[in-house]
Amino acid sequence: MRPRNWIPMTLLVLPLALACEKKAESVCPNGADVTIAGNHGHAAELPADKLVKGRSAQAALRGGTHEHALVLKADQVEALGRGEKVQSRTSSVNAHVHEIEVSCKP
């Protein structure tokens, strides 16, 4: 049997728990610039909410007749947060890849 005041107690505890939840902070508050070598119509976006310390990040290079996947490992995302430029390579599609350089937008 539940105590009579269990609903009011739940209403008090839930907002407190939500207030204590820490929102993940981006290492690039303005997002990142993505430079694509050998580009033939692709574009990629890495918004701030995808660039969180301790987490990997993914983006799609879209445009043209196909798209590539770009994955940054967690340590590469952390390097962006230190102001470093990061190099990576896309997935292979149609027998080619693209070299990528990523840096935080100012």
N, C-alpha and C positions, 0 to 999 in steps of 0.2 A: 504494500500500500504506500502511495506517495504522500509526502507531507502536503498539507493544504496550500502552502506558499511556494510550491515548486515552480510554478509558472512565473511569478514575479522574480524569483531568484535567477531563473534562466534568462529573463530579459535584462537583468543587471550584468550577468557574467558575459554574455555573448558580445555586447559592444566593447567591453573591456578587453576581451580576447582579440577582437578584430583591431582595436587600437594598438595593441602590442605587436601585431604582425608587422615585420619590417619589410618594406617594399624594396625589391632589388634595384640597385642603382646602376645606371649605365656607365661604362668606361668611356663612352663617346656621347656626351649629352646631346650633340647635334647630329648624331648618326655618323656614317663613314662614307668616304669617297672610294669608289672601286674603279681602278684603272685596268683595262682589259687589253693585253697584248694580242696582236694579230686579229683585232676585232673586225667583224664583218656584219655589224648590225645588232649586236647584243647590248643589253643594258642590264644593270643590277642595282638593287637598292639594299642597303644595310641600315635600317632605322635604329635609333638609339635603344629601343626596347629589346632588340635582338642581341645587343652587345653588353652582356652582363658578366662581371668578374666571376670566374670560377665555372663558367658555362661555355659550351661550344656554340657556334653560330652558323646558320645556314642561309643561303640565298640562292635564287635561281637566276641564271643569265638567260634572259628571254630576248626574242627577236629573231627575225629570219625564219627559216623553215625548221629550226630545232632549238632546244635549250640545253644548257649545261647546269650542273649543280656545283656550288661552291660551298665548301665546309671549312670553317676555321676552328682549330682545336682550342680548348680552354686557355692554354698557355699563350696562344697567339692573340686571343682576345685580351688577356692581361697585358701583353706587350703593347697593344694599342693604347691601353690605359696609361702606360708609361710614356706615351708620345712617340713610340716607334712605328715605322712603316712595316707592314707584314707582307711577305710574299707567299703565294699559294698557287695551286694548279686546279683547274676545273676537272670535272668528270670527262671521260672520253666519249664523244658522240660523233658519228660520221667520220670515224678514223682521225680525229684531231682533239687536242686539248687547248686551253688558253692559259698562259701565265697571267697571274693576277697580282696586283699590288693594292693593298688596302691601308688607308690612313684615316684618322679621325678628322671630321670636318672642323674647321676653326669655330 
